[in-house]
Amino acid sequence: MYDLIIIGGGPAGLTAGLYSARARLNVLMLEKLAPGGQVMNTDWVENYPGFPDGISGFELVDRMKNQAEKFGLKIQSDEVAGLELSGDQKIVTTHKEKFETKSLIIATGATWKKLGIEGEESLAGKGISYCATCDGPFYKDQEVAVIGGGDTAVEEALFLTRFVTKVHHIHRRDSLRAIKLLQERAFAEEKISFIWDTIPLKILGKNGVEGVELKNVKTGEISRKAVQGVFIFVGNIPNTELVNGLLELNDNGFIVTDNNMETSIPGVFAAGDNRAKLFRQISTAVGEGAAASYTAERYLEGLDQ
Ligand code: NAP
């Protein structure tokens, strides 16, 4: 029986793994793919302390993984299919195995939100993307649309200017949600032109994206913009299907915890982007991973007494 199983290998899970391995807990990390999480899709991270010149998202999580493994964290690639959380022994069932553990940290992160408009499903992989780092180079010398006004949309639009001739940046309001520094960069970039107060109604094209149909939400005017690619960055949804009905979730499906990362079930903790909170950063995920590990350790000590 494990002391602790960590589900999910993004910055929150890897930090929980590092702390737990150093605390000499018998700990296992289960990650359905390779460790990394959404940060792997981030070309360049500028606001993680300690890297004044920035670092690629890939390298940052690779370093986190190596650091955790150096202290003994065991990482297994396996997708968790079910959980039994009642009782002191928690059961984790994957597609291959069944594990018993005294405690659990759920660090399953979040995934991109879809727009749910016509053409989004049928043209998936044919000109629609949720990752500029992955797909940007395919659009060399072409025109693309970026949808969304948050940090991700603006960062990715800036990244896309390395390849494309034009980014038509479409946002449903007349001001961006992204931090001011990113806004300043985007407004100064000649290849980015903003289309304000506008939502996409349809993504157009048969065998590949040919354009977007747009609606100005203030005037009601419908228009079309010819583009070869559409990049959608309209926020995240939590990866919490696994604990739906088992743990308390908020209205948007994020896991509710206290300040010590304790969920509604004793011995089960949550950390990172799947947690109900205001601010989602690599630095906050890392802090929560450390806190969840510490609280799990205290919980395990309590079981022994
Ligand atoms: P976000 O902050 O939730 O922004 C989502 C954007 O999409 C908003 O501008 C929103 O418009 C728009 N939107 C949502 N639903 C829409 C719809 N149905 N149609 C059209 N537009 C829609 O998401 P995010 O940018 O992915 O960021 C997620 C979190 O990660 C944030 O906490 C962010 O700060 C953080 N992050 C940080 C960095 C960094 O520090 N470098 C980089 C990336 C992300 P409204 O503005 O009108 O709501």
Boltz pocket constraint, residues with backbone or C-beta under 6 A from the ligand:
constraints:
  - pocket:
      binder: B
      contacts: [[A, 46], [A, 47], [A, 114], [A, 115], [A, 147], [A, 148], [A, 149], [A, 150], [A, 151], [A, 152], [A, 153], [A, 155], [A, 172], [A, 173], [A, 175], [A, 176], [A, 177], [A, 198], [A, 199], [A, 233], [A, 234], [A, 235], [A, 236], [A, 278], [A, 279], [A, 280], [A, 281]]
      max_distance: 6.0
